[in-house]
Amino acid sequence: MSIKPIADTLRILQGGVFLDTCGEKLAETVRQVEETGKSGKVTITIDLKKSAGAIAVTAKVTNKAPESPPDADLFWGTIEGNLQLNNPNQRSLDLQEVPKPQAAFNTAA
């Protein structure tokens, strides 16, 4: 008898769910690598242990997907050391919304 491909064993672990989980972890890691440009890693661990004449198989998949850096908020520093949203060295403009003109209908025909 020849050695069975490992994919056949992975396919039956945890009622078939394990291979799906591996695919999800891989896809998540690929997306994060594409987004961040950093490297990622997917690890499949299969532990084997003798148990009452049989072999107990415990399978685990983990990933180390690179994290996207958090978005930065931009603030301006004041002389006092406070942060504020507006540049304290720039004048603010008192801008107002201009009302839209109503369309004039030509009643002369």
Buried (B, 14 or more C-beta within 10 A) or exposed (E): EEEEEEEEBBEEBBEEEBBEBBEEBBEBBBEBBEEBEEEBEBEBEBEEEEEEEEEEBEBEBEBEBBEEEEEEEEEEEEEEEEEEEEEEEEEEEEEEEEEEEEEEEEEEE
